Amino acid sequence: MSGVALVTGGSRGIGAATAHRLVAAGYQVVTASRTGAAPTGITVAGSIAMDVADPESIEAGLDEVVKEHGSISVLIANAGITRDALVMRMSDEDIDQVLMTNLAGTIRLCRGVARGMLRAKAGRIVLVSSVVALMGSAGQVNYSASKAGLIGAARSLARELGSRGITVNVVAPGFVNTDMTSELDEQRRSEILSAIPAGRYAEPDEVAAAIEFLVGPAAAYITGAIMPVDGGLGMGH
Ligand code: NAP
């Protein structure tokens, strides 16, 4: 598989690491984020401002990518946010923002790229979920629900699109060294570390490696799968 790869949340963290790998593998990579900042250290084909919580922004962003670079053959739906709080203290905005960004935004992106992939009879979609989708996580009712929703979405998409050469898979990272986890305090960090069989957090490139595999030719017969990259934290689910 080659061609245009759109990586949402590609400005930093896991998305930037994925952009690095896909550029090195020969894809024409376009990154998207609210700021539109390009990932550092590589030259991407394009970097656009797109807010995946805003349906109009998604539509305009996808149109821009297709117009400038051609049909999208790979979608990495990676943009995501947390708004953590115990459920009794979780605001409506915390619920709406997380579900709109992580879940509804991803479904809209998949819908947006599906037409071109169906026409091409080829495509790769990877949704970035989380170990907490299946484990649950106190303080993350909104986030874990959004990430569990991605699994249902991916498997339904895999059924809808599978006969047309399109695969749809989920990568479920555990704890990864990015801006998202840098907010955790020391006590929470050491609690988490003690539960991870590998005894450490992942580096973003370790998640990107799994994503690169799933979009590559060796993974043509893998669809509807959940690939954990979690140091063993979620095993058994
Ligand atoms: P990060 O370092 O916080 O980066 C998040 C990326 O998403 C940034 O590029 C950000 O750019 C973009 N983004 C956020 N909201 C957006 C929106 N509404 N529209 C478009 N782009 C948006 O996060 P990360 O740790 O790399 O996480 C990437 C994905 O992996 C997320 O889906 C996260 O839930 C998942 N994940 C992370 C971990 C972890 O331990 N880090 C574990 C499991 C799963 P802007 O701010 O410019 O928009």
Boltz pocket constraint, residues with backbone or C-beta under 6 A from the ligand:
constraints:
  - pocket:
      binder: B
      contacts: [[A, 8], [A, 9], [A, 10], [A, 11], [A, 12], [A, 13], [A, 14], [A, 15], [A, 32], [A, 33], [A, 34], [A, 35], [A, 36], [A, 37], [A, 50], [A, 51], [A, 52], [A, 53], [A, 77], [A, 78], [A, 79], [A, 80], [A, 81], [A, 101], [A, 128], [A, 129], [A, 130], [A, 131], [A, 172], [A, 173], [A, 174], [A, 175], [A, 176], [A, 177], [A, 178], [A, 179], [A, 180], [A, 181]]
      max_distance: 6.0
